């Protein structure tokens, strides 16, 4: 099994829309939050800021920690190829430094990344979002769980 990996993710909500990375895989379009792996010697807030530059091509102001999610691949739908993955993800509220930005072209996009899109919060149930639970929590503002456990 690979070592446990930390990942820092950005939750960017503006004008009732959520900024997401669009991926394409064998099942079609999927959406994930911008962010990625923490590097040795790097604080999580610095990791999410760097990853946003790499994936969405925009600087972000990193705010407070919203959620901690674990992903243990062997327990989920992609176990066939993710069985040796255990990742701990830290989701931070972020804001674009330039809120009027209209070009989102990162310098180092993720594998299978085909775009960056604003999705209306009310439309999140119509897309394949990972992790789905965080989208549900954004819609249900009353619930304030930080640690979410192992979910997809």
Rosetta blueprint (number, residue, H / E / L):
1 X L
2 X L
3 X L
4 X L
5 X E
6 X E
7 X E
8 X E
9 X E
10 X E
11 X E
12 X E
13 X E
14 X E
15 X L
16 X L
17 X E
18 X E
19 X E
20 X E
21 X E
22 X E
23 X E
24 X E
25 X E
26 X L
27 X L
28 X E
29 X E
30 X E
31 X E
32 X E
33 X L
34 X L
35 X E
36 X E
37 X E
38 X L
39 X L
40 X L
41 X L
42 X L
43 X L
44 X H
45 X H
46 X H
47 X H
48 X H
49 X H
50 X H
51 X H
52 X H
53 X H
54 X H
55 X H
56 X H
57 X L
58 X L
59 X L
60 X E
61 X E
62 X E
63 X E
64 X E
65 X E
66 X E
67 X E
68 X E
69 X E
70 X E
71 X E
72 X E
73 X H
74 X H
75 X H
76 X L
77 X L
78 X L
79 X H
80 X H
81 X H
82 X H
83 X L
84 X L
85 X L
86 X E
87 X E
88 X E
89 X E
90 X E
91 X E
92 X E
93 X E
94 X E
95 X E
96 X E
97 X L
98 X L
99 X L
100 X L
101 X L
102 X L
103 X L
104 X L
105 X L
106 X L
107 X L
108 X L
109 X L
110 X L
111 X L
112 X L
113 X E
114 X E
115 X E
116 X E
117 X E
118 X E
119 X E
120 X E
121 X H
122 X H
123 X H
124 X H
125 X H
126 X H
127 X L
128 X L
129 X E
130 X E
131 X L
132 X H
133 X H
134 X H
135 X H
136 X H
137 X H
138 X H
139 X H
140 X L
141 X L
142 X L
143 X L
144 X L
145 X L
146 X L
147 X E
148 X E
149 X E
150 X E
151 X L
152 X L
